[in-house]
Amino acid sequence: MKKVTLLIVGICSIGFAGLTHSVCTRTVSAAEETAISHEGVALPTRMLMSSIAKRMSNILEGTLAGSFKYVAQEAGSVVDDSYKINEVFFPGDPKENKWFQRANIDPNDSKKITKLKEGFHVYMKSIASSALEIQRAAKSEDQKATFKAFTNMVEKTCFECHAETRDKMIPIENR
């Protein structure tokens, strides 16, 4: 009886620890070994990027586990999220755009804003196209092809957009 009670307490403790971790997640910088704060990031932008990042993580985990139906579902959700990019980064009034403020973009510079919008549209299409490629590979239940489609998306779309947009435009203290 004592072993059963200890087993139940142990399982409950592990469950509680997992629940706490899922509610209070933290991002850690490997280089600095410190937690990264997202307090200064405008809420809609942070929420969209966090959603895409979480789904990408789910795609990787699903691919490694061989859960192709789940991978296809998450890839479809990434496609859906990608269509929200322009509306989140370029909402109605440029003068009240928090992302422009963080990136030091003049809200009156319509040429620069139009060029940025066009660039974001290219990345949006690239995200959708890459996610659809992941979805096709997952539906074929080919683990290597699915993983390759995933890594192509990360390398050719995610990293490229972040290098061009986030890393060049937003000062590190404003990220």
Secondary structure, 3 states (H helix, E strand, C coil): CHHHHHHHHHHHHHHHHHHHHHHCCCEEECCCCEEECCCCCCHHHHHHHHHHHHHHHHHHHHHHHCCHHHHHHHHHHHHHHHCCHHHHHCCCCHHHCHHHHHCCCCCCCHHHHHHHHHHHHHHHHHHHHHHHHHHHHHHCCCHHHHHHHHHHHHHHHHHHHHHHHHHHHCCHHHC
